Amino acid sequence: VRMYGVTNEGHSILAHIHGFLPYFWVKAPPGFTPEHAEKFKVTLNARVKAGLNARDMCEAPIVDVRLLARKSIMGYQFDAQAPFLRIVTALPSLVATCRRVLENGVPVPTGGSFQFETYESNWAYVLRFMVDREVGAIRRNSAQFGAIRRNSSDGSSITSPGAQGDRLADRRRPQGD
């Protein structure tokens, strides 16, 4: 993610944000437990890799699958949480491929095949970052958390802030947890 801005002194800045991965949600199949997550990730990785084009090819398209309790606004019931899987992909372009695979049906560790309904799978990657990190457009934002790295003219990295730098996404605030 790239963020452009101006310092208090009026200098233009560009920050490259690293470490934020795209994700979306699916309702967990009946009987799915946290112990099933790793086996499901392996199965999903194989299915997604089979459906990739050369541009999106990578070794592990699915980075993480985690079972979490969440509320759905579909058929909302006050204080009723349901089990959802948060699926994290390696690239933003892999979300659509993964969504298509899941909607067509995937074998699940609890037995059989399950066709998943996806949630928040059509969010733009940059918008997802802005919402999760509470970054607003046309307002003052701060880059006080995370590490800042600036490349010097000889190619080495230095840690003082500069006019152009790289910023690592804050690991203290989990994405979607």
N, C-alpha and C positions, 0 to 999 in steps of 0.2 A: 504494500500500500504506500502511495506517495502522498504526503501532505505538504501543501505550500502555505506560506504565511509571511508575516512581517514582524520583526522584533519591535520592542518599545522604542528603539532608536531609529526605526525606519528601514532597517536592512532586510532584504528579501531572504527567505530561508526555504530550504527543501529538505524534508525529512523522509527517509525511506524506512518504513516500519516493517520489521521482520518478526516472525514467530507467531503470526495469527493465521490459523487455518480455517477453511470453510467447513461448516457443518450444517446438518439439518436433523429433523426428528421423524421417527416412525413409531406408531403404536406397537408395543411389544406383543408378540403372539401369546396365546394362553399358555401358562406353565413356564414361561421363559424366566430364568434366574440369572444372577450375575455370573455364575459359573459357566453358562452357555455362551457368554459374550465372545470369548476368544475363539471358540470353534466356529461360531457364526461369522466372525471377522475373516477367518481363513476361507470359508465357503464364499462369502461375498467378494473377497479379493479376487478369487479365481473367476467368478462370474463376471465381475466388472472388467478384469483384464482381457477376457475373451471378447468383450464388446467395445474395446478401445480402438481408436484410429491411431495412426503412426504419430500424429502430433501430440496426443495425450499419453502416450505409452510411458509407464513408469513401473518400477519394481513392486511397489506396494501402494496401490491407489487408495486403500482404506487404511487410515492411520489409527483410528480408535473406534471402538463400539462400546458404549457404556449404558447400563440400565439405570434409569432414574425415574423417580415419581414426579409427575407433572400434571397440571390442570390443562384441559383442552377447552378452548372457547366454543368448540362444536358441541352442541347439546350441553352447555355449561350447567354444572351442578355445584352449588356453593360448597366449598371445603372438600369436594370429592377429587382425589388424585388418582391417576391411572399410571400403569407402568409404560414408559416410553424408552426407546433407544435413541441415544444421541450418536449419530454417525458422522465422523470427522474424515474428510477426504484430503488427499495430498495437494490437489490443485482445484481452483474454483471451477474449471471446466469439467471436472469429474462428477460434480453434483448431479448434473442432468443425466449422465450415463448411469450413475448409481440409482437414481430415481427410477429410470426406465427399467432397469434390471429388477428392482424391488417390486415395482407395480406389476411386472409380468409373472412374478412368483419365484421364490427362492426356497431351497430345502432348509429347514430349521432344525436345530439340535433336539427339539422336543418331539420331533417326528413329523413326517409329511412335508408338504410344501405350503408356503403361506404367501398370499398376495398382500403387500403392504400398502397402506395409505400414507403418503408423506405429508409432513407439515414443515412450513418455512423452507421449502426446497427451491423456491423461486426468488429468493432474496438476492439482490446484487451483493457481491462480495464486499465491496467498499461500504455499502450501506450497513451490512451486518457488522462490520468492524466499528462503524460510527455509533450504532445503537448499543452494542455491547460495551464499548468504552466510553459511552456518554460524550461523544465528540459532536459538537454542533457546528454547522456551517454559518458563516457570516457572524461569528462571535469570537471572543477571546478563548483560546484553548491553551493548555499548558502541557509541556513535555517534561514534567518534573520526575516521573517515575521511569524505571527501566534504565538501561545503559545507553550512552551515546558514544558513537565511534565516528571519527572523521579520518578520511584518508589523506595523507600528506602527499606532497608533490613527488616524493620518491617511491610511492606505492605502499609505504608502511602505514599502519594504523596508529592514530593518536587519540587520546580520550577527552581532550578539551573540546567544548562545543564550538561549532564553526558555522559558516554560511551554508554549508551543505553537509549533511551527516546521515548516519544510519541509526535508527532507534529500534531496540528490541521491545516487542510487546511485553507488557507487564505480566509476569508469571504469578503475581500475588493474587490477581483477580481471575479466577477460572472462567473459561469461555462457556457460558450457558449453564454453569452449575448453580 
